[in-house]
Amino acid sequence: PLVTGTSQNDALTSELNDSFCSTNPMTAKNFAKVTFFSDCRDLLPKNQHPVLILQSEQDALAAVAIGEYIQRHTANSELVVLPARGHCLHMSDAHAVSLVISAFFARNHTTLAEA
């Protein structure tokens, strides 16, 4: 529920839990190391391509300030804060995410095709 931003009995929470529990423990360990011990902030200003940053308005794992930081330090970036809860927007609000991504690609299709 902390990650999905939904109640304990929600189907989405169960789906995410099942996904985590079915992951090979060594894969999960490597993923956790990369996720929690990597710091690549110095690479943000080096970006040369359009970047879409999606942020949930209420995310217990990543505050909106993190998305704002990434936008400030990444050229040609766009931050969209969705009125949603949880960290897995692609699961909890897939329709809104797809609309935002489609609009982003429509605005940046020429630049992205050249990348």
N, C-alpha and C positions, 0 to 999 in steps of 0.2 A: 504493500500500500504506500510506503514512503516513496518508492520509485515511480509508481504509476499515478499516484495522487488520487487514488480511489479507495473505496472501502475494502475491508478484509475479504469479503465474500464475492467480490467482483470477478467476473470471468477473465478480464484482462490481467488482473493480479495473478490468477491461477495460471494463465498462459505464460506469463513472464517467469513465474516461479518454476514451472515445468521446464522451460527453456534453460534456465540457469542450472537446474538439477540434472539435466540430461547432458550437460557439457562435460567433456573429458576434464578431470581435475587438473592435469598438467596444462592443458590449454587455458583453463580458467586462471590458473596461477600465473602463467605468462601474460595473459591479458591484464590481470590485476597489476602486475609489476609495471607494464608499459603505461597503463592508465594512471596509476597513482604515483609513480616515481619519475615520470618524464616531465621535462620542462622545455618546451620549444617556443617560448614567447619571443625569443630573439629572431625567430624565422618569420614572424608575422609581417614586419615591414618589407620583407623581401618578396612578398607575393606580387605577381604580375597579372593575375587573372581575377575576373569578377567572383566575389564570394558572397554567398547567402548564409547568414547566421540566423538560425531559428532558435527562439528562446521561449520557454513557457513562463507565463506571468508568475506562477507559483510553483517553483521547482526546489524541493528540499536539498537537492544535490548540487545545483548550480544556480546561484543567484543571478538576477538580471544584470547586476554589476559586472559579472564575468562576460556576458555577451557585449556589454557596452565597452569593456576593456578591449576585447578582440576587435570590435569595430573601430575604436580610436586608433589602434595600432596596425590595422590592415587597410592598405590602400584599396580603393575600388570595392569596398564591402558595403553590404546592406544588412542591417539588423531588423528583424521582424519579431516583435514580442507578441505572441498569441495569447488571448485571454483564456488560458487553460491551466490545468494543474498537472504536476508530475514531470518526470524527466524523459519519458519515452513518447514524445509527441507523435511520432510516426505510428505508434500503436493506439494511443488514447484519442487522437484527433486526426486520423489519417486524411480525412476529406479536406480539412482546413490546410494541412501541410501540403497536400497535392495541389491545391489552388495556389498557394504561395509559391511553390516551386515552379509551377507552370507559368505563372506571371513573371517570375524572375528569368526563366529561360526565354520567354517571349521578348523581354526587354534587352536581353544580353545574347541573343542567339548568334549574331555575327562574331562577337568577341569570343564566345565560347567555342564556336566552330573553328576558329583560328588556333585555339589553345591546343 
